[in-house]
Every structure is written in C-alpha cells, then in structure tokens.
Amino acid sequence: MHYFANRAAAGNLIADKLEPKYRYEDCAVLALSDGAVLVGAEIAKRLHCVINMLLSSDITLPRETDVLATIDNFGGLTYNTKFSAGELEELRTEHFNYIEQQKLEKIFEMNELLGDGGVLNPSQLRNRNVIVVADGLLNGFSMRAAADFLKPIKLEKLIMVAPFASVAAVDQMHVLADELVCLDVVENIISIDHYYENSALPEHETIIRVLEDIVLHWK
C-alpha cells in the first residue's frame, strides 16, 4: 500500500500516468471534494486544463445505516443499487417529505460551500476528456453520482482517477469509466486521511481560489 506525503504528491503520481497520453488533448478535471481538488490541481497544472468541483452528499433515512441516495449540487439523485426497485418505491413513498427536505437542505449547503467561484458550468466539459478525481474512495457512490451528472453531456472520454480505492469502488469505476487510474486497491480502508502523512486541508476559501487561479499555475 502506498502512503502519500500529501494529496499534491498523490496528484503528481497520477499526473505522471496521464501526462504522456493527455498533455496535448482537450481535457477538464472534475474534483469530487476539497481534498480531491488538491489531487486534481496537480493533474490540471500538468495537462494545462481547467478544474471544477462537483459536490455530492449522502441521504440516509432516520434509523437506517445504509445510504439511500447521493445527491449532487445540481440536484441530481443517484440511488443505492443495494435496494431493489420495489424497496426504493416503498421508501420514497413512505419518506417522501423527509427526502424532499433533505434534498433542499443538502443542495443549499453544497452551493453555499461552493460560492460563485466554484459553481460548475457543464458546457465547460462538453467534447472534452473529463477526468473525475477523488482523493480516495471508500465506495463508488460519488463516482456513480458524477457519472449520472455527466450522462447528458457529450464527452470525448470519461476518465476516473483516485490515489487509492476499495475493491467495490474500483469495480464501479471499471463499469462507469472509459479509463481509470487507481494507484492502490485497498481491502479495508481505515479512512481517507489515514493514507496521507500530511492530511491537513486548507480553508475552503483557499480551495476555491485553487479552482479560480489554476491557469496561473500551469506547468
């Protein structure tokens, strides 16, 4: 198992794998969290491309442990495939008001977090090689949510990358992506931060500035 000095170091290792093929191609990086921005920024610098964020948040019903669905900051909902169609229909009917309230709250929270500078314009992704970046994956939910969000957008290629991921997450990426880069598959992930010697994240405002100023740091 790799232990990475920090998220930027992990991003550079992934960029080493992508740069020979994509340095002169039209690409865009889509990061799935603040930590993923630090990984993705190194890729964007090396490939001379834009970077944006797509946030997602889990919805779990009261007294349930399994996640019901993942929602992105545009309101796209991806349901947990663990539930059958019949079970989902029953749960959605029984908990309709709760789910609607959670959706509104989570979209508001995510867009507050992103602010004006971080809001993604989907047209920036059209006809490009889109590289979806996580800083580690416990499961494939966030990647599935990203794939659902990207489905209506015509892409050249969908590439999913993470420094490390669980077996289940890698299985998901194989199904969803045209190409993937995962430096390590980890059987039992302890936590995302555990695999970074320095796991500290800067203030969220600093993360948004990374998105806005990426062109200044192209290598």
RODO-2510 file (C-alpha; in nm, 4 decimals, decimal comma):
residues 219
     n   res          X          Y          Z
     1     m     0,0000     0,0000     0,0000
     2     h     0,1223     0,3479    -0,0906
     3     y     0,1328     0,6065     0,1855
     4     f     0,1418     0,9509     0,0255
     5     a     0,3251     1,2545     0,1624
     6     n     0,0136     1,4632     0,0924
     7     r    -0,2647     1,4974    -0,1637
     8     a    -0,0494     1,7034    -0,4029
     9     a     0,2125     1,4257    -0,4098
    10     a    -0,0608     1,1724    -0,4926
    11     g    -0,1869     1,4028    -0,7688
    12     n     0,1589     1,4219    -0,9220
    13     l     0,1869     1,0426    -0,9317
    14     i    -0,1469     1,0218    -1,1149
    15     a    -0,0399     1,3050    -1,3483
    16     d     0,2738     1,1004    -1,4346
    17     k     0,0414     0,8342    -1,5754
    18     l    -0,1925     1,0731    -1,7590
    19     e     0,0528     1,3301    -1,8984
    20     p     0,2093     1,1202    -2,1794
    21     k    -0,1346     1,0489    -2,3267
    22     y    -0,3336     1,3641    -2,2487
    23     r    -0,0905     1,6595    -2,2285
    24     y    -0,1915     1,7826    -2,5759
    25     e    -0,5536     1,6681    -2,5642
    26     d    -0,8551     1,8788    -2,4633
    27     c    -0,9201     1,7859    -2,1002
    28     a    -1,1077     1,9089    -1,7939
    29     v    -1,0670     1,7959    -1,4328
    30     l    -1,3725     1,7455    -1,2123
    31     a    -1,2940     1,7130    -0,8398
    32     l    -1,5420     1,5499    -0,6014
    33     s    -1,4329     1,7123    -0,2717
    34     d    -1,1959     1,9701    -0,1232
    35     g    -0,9312     1,7000    -0,0841
    36     a    -0,9857     1,5921    -0,4443
    37     v    -0,9166     1,9497    -0,5593
    38     l    -0,5637     1,9233    -0,4138
    39     v    -0,5098     1,5966    -0,6029
    40     g    -0,6767     1,7234    -0,9203
    41     a    -0,4951     2,0582    -0,9250
    42     e    -0,1639     1,8807    -0,9872
    43     i    -0,3211     1,6955    -1,2804
    44     a    -0,4737     2,0169    -1,4197
    45     k    -0,1386     2,2000    -1,3937
    46     r     0,0405     1,9273    -1,5872
    47     l    -0,2308     1,8886    -1,8543
    48     h    -0,2912     2,2655    -1,8880
    49     c    -0,6634     2,2319    -1,8317
    50     v    -0,9469     2,3735    -1,6206
    51     i    -1,0569     2,2262    -1,2885
    52     n    -1,4047     2,2408    -1,1341
    53     m    -1,5868     2,0832    -0,8424
    54     l    -1,8933     1,8629    -0,8353
    55     l    -2,0028     1,8075    -0,4773
    56     s    -2,2273     1,5273    -0,3590
    57     s    -2,3843     1,4429    -0,0263
    58     d    -2,5434     1,1257     0,1076
    59     i    -2,9070     1,0988     0,2140
    60     t    -2,9722     0,8406     0,4848
    61     l    -3,3156     0,7733     0,6284
    62     p    -3,3715     0,8012     1,0057
    63     r    -3,2624     0,4885     1,1976
    64     e    -3,1084     0,3393     0,8803
    65     t    -2,7369     0,2693     0,8334
    66     d    -2,7335     0,2180     0,4552
    67     v    -2,7197     0,5297     0,2397
    68     l    -3,0432     0,5686     0,0412
    69     a    -2,9085     0,8028    -0,2261
    70     t    -2,6374     1,0504    -0,3171
    71     i    -2,7314     1,3995    -0,4378
    72     d    -2,5071     1,6395    -0,6315
    73     n    -2,5097     2,0175    -0,6016
    74     f    -2,7284     2,0440    -0,9142
    75     g    -2,9937     1,8230    -0,7530
    76     g    -2,9129     1,5029    -0,9423
    77     l    -3,0039     1,1978    -0,7352
    78     t    -2,8312     0,8585    -0,7560
    79     y    -2,9972     0,5765    -0,5613
    80     n    -2,8123     0,2970    -0,3848
    81     t    -2,8287    -0,0140    -0,6052
    82     k    -2,8400    -0,2255    -0,2898
    83     f    -3,2154    -0,1540    -0,2786
    84     s    -3,4484    -0,3193    -0,5300
    85     a    -3,6834    -0,1053    -0,7422
    86     g    -3,9728    -0,2163    -0,5232
    87     e    -3,7917    -0,1291    -0,1997
    88     l    -3,6956     0,2136    -0,3349
    89     e    -4,0525     0,2864    -0,4402
    90     e    -4,1765     0,1933    -0,0929
    91     l    -3,9119     0,4000     0,0860
    92     r    -3,9642     0,7031    -0,1410
    93     t    -4,3398     0,6929    -0,0790
    94     e    -4,3120     0,6417     0,2964
    95     h    -4,0428     0,9065     0,3500
    96     f    -4,1335     1,1482     0,0685
    97     n    -4,1385     1,4682     0,2807
    98     y    -3,8177     1,3803     0,4637
    99     i    -3,6320     1,3038     0,1383
   100     e    -3,7514     1,6283    -0,0256
   101     q    -3,6416     1,8286     0,2792
   102     q    -3,3001     1,6585     0,2803
   103     k    -3,2565     1,7287    -0,0910
   104     l    -3,3235     2,1023    -0,0462
   105     e    -3,1006     2,1314     0,2603
   106     k    -2,8095     1,9463     0,1024
   107     i    -2,8251     2,1376    -0,2278
   108     f    -2,8291     2,4656    -0,0319
   109     e    -2,5338     2,3566     0,1863
   110     m    -2,3256     2,2432    -0,1112
   111     n    -2,3888     2,5582    -0,3143
   112     e    -2,3134     2,7753    -0,0098
   113     l    -1,9867     2,5875     0,0188
   114     l    -1,9000     2,6308    -0,3479
   115     g    -1,9849     3,0027    -0,3672
   116     d    -1,9937     3,1856    -0,7008
   117     g    -1,6353     3,0979    -0,7901
   118     g    -1,6812     2,7243    -0,7622
   119     v    -2,0081     2,6683    -0,9468
   120     l    -1,9582     2,4403    -1,2441
   121     n    -2,0756     2,5323    -1,5924
   122     p    -2,1484     2,1971    -1,7633
   123     s    -2,0676     2,3477    -2,1054
   124     q    -1,7017     2,3622    -1,9931
   125     l    -1,6970     1,9825    -2,0054
   126     r    -1,8586     1,9251    -2,3458
   127     n    -1,6498     1,7332    -2,6023
   128     r    -1,3573     1,7075    -2,3620
   129     n    -1,1764     1,4234    -2,1900
   130     v    -1,3211     1,4651    -1,8399
   131     i    -1,1019     1,3399    -1,5554
   132     v    -1,3108     1,2804    -1,2436
   133     v    -1,0888     1,2904    -0,9341
   134     a    -1,1347     1,1586    -0,5801
   135     d    -0,8705     1,1724    -0,3052
   136     g    -0,9651     0,8178    -0,2019
   137     l    -1,2783     0,6055    -0,2386
   138     l    -1,4474     0,4023     0,0332
   139     n    -1,7221     0,3064    -0,2135
   140     g    -1,8272     0,4017    -0,5635
   141     f    -2,1188     0,6320    -0,4717
   142     s    -1,9545     0,9645    -0,5556
   143     m    -1,8227     0,8280    -0,8862
   144     r    -2,1692     0,6958    -0,9739
   145     a    -2,3197     1,0353    -0,8906
   146     a    -2,0596     1,2029    -1,1152
   147     a    -2,1309     0,9580    -1,3997
   148     d    -2,5049     1,0262    -1,3681
   149     f    -2,4403     1,4021    -1,3765
   150     l    -2,2185     1,3692    -1,6859
   151     k    -2,4524     1,1340    -1,8758
   152     p    -2,6411     1,4100    -2,0673
   153     i    -2,3146     1,5883    -2,1597
   154     k    -2,1336     1,4709    -2,4731
   155     l    -1,7816     1,3802    -2,3616
   156     e    -1,4808     1,2675    -2,5602
   157     k    -1,3865     1,0255    -2,2840
   158     l    -1,4659     0,9721    -1,9143
   159     i    -1,1567     0,9020    -1,7042
   160     m    -1,1860     0,8272    -1,3309
   161     v    -0,8856     0,8565    -1,1013
   162     a    -0,8060     0,8107    -0,7320
   163     p    -0,4824     0,7526    -0,5407
   164     f    -0,6487     0,4541    -0,3682
   165     a    -0,9898     0,2906    -0,3591
   166     s    -1,1753    -0,0062    -0,2177
   167     v    -1,2336    -0,3155    -0,4309
   168     a    -1,6030    -0,2190    -0,4640
   169     a    -1,5137     0,1321    -0,5795
   170     v    -1,2683     0,0023    -0,8418
   171     d    -1,5363    -0,2381    -0,9677
   172     q    -1,7731     0,0614    -1,0035
   173     m    -1,5114     0,2661    -1,1926
   174     h    -1,4462    -0,0225    -1,4342
   175     v    -1,8159    -0,0206    -1,5229
   176     l    -1,8585     0,3583    -1,5392
   177     a    -1,5393     0,4910    -1,6976
   178     d    -1,3680     0,4615    -2,0350
   179     e    -1,0381     0,4593    -1,8476
   180     l    -0,9264     0,4632    -1,4863
   181     v    -0,6133     0,5253    -1,2838
   182     c    -0,6009     0,3908    -0,9288
   183     l    -0,2578     0,3665    -0,7692
   184     d    -0,3675     0,1215    -0,4984
   185     v    -0,6633    -0,1051    -0,4277
   186     v    -0,7159    -0,1316    -0,0512
   187     e    -0,9115    -0,4171     0,1017
   188     n    -1,0280    -0,2421     0,4199
   189     i    -0,9875     0,1343     0,4033
   190     i    -0,9473     0,2858     0,7509
   191     s    -1,0239     0,6449     0,6472
   192     i    -0,9206     0,8694     0,3577
   193     d    -0,6887     1,0824     0,5747
   194     h    -0,5090     0,7755     0,7124
   195     y    -0,3129     0,7224     0,3894
   196     y    -0,1677     1,0755     0,3804
   197     e     0,1292     1,1573     0,6056
   198     n     0,0124     1,5195     0,5985
   199     s    -0,3652     1,5078     0,5615
   200     a    -0,4398     1,8682     0,6603
   201     l    -0,6744     2,0574     0,4274
   202     p    -0,6600     2,4346     0,3803
   203     e    -0,9620     2,6594     0,4415
   204     h    -1,2390     2,6088     0,1870
   205     e    -1,1846     2,9646     0,0536
   206     t    -0,8285     2,8605    -0,0390
   207     i    -0,9661     2,5558    -0,2237
   208     i    -1,1990     2,7804    -0,4272
   209     r    -0,9015     3,0048    -0,5147
   210     v    -0,7168     2,6976    -0,6459
   211     l    -1,0076     2,6409    -0,8875
   212     e    -1,0147     3,0041    -0,9969
   213     d    -0,6370     3,0503    -1,0369
   214     i    -0,5371     2,7176    -1,1938
   215     v    -0,4338     2,8753    -1,5267
   216     l    -0,1669     3,0776    -1,3437
   217     h    -0,0040     2,7541    -1,2264
   218     w     0,0060     2,5530    -1,5480
   219     k     0,3459     2,3820    -1,5775
***
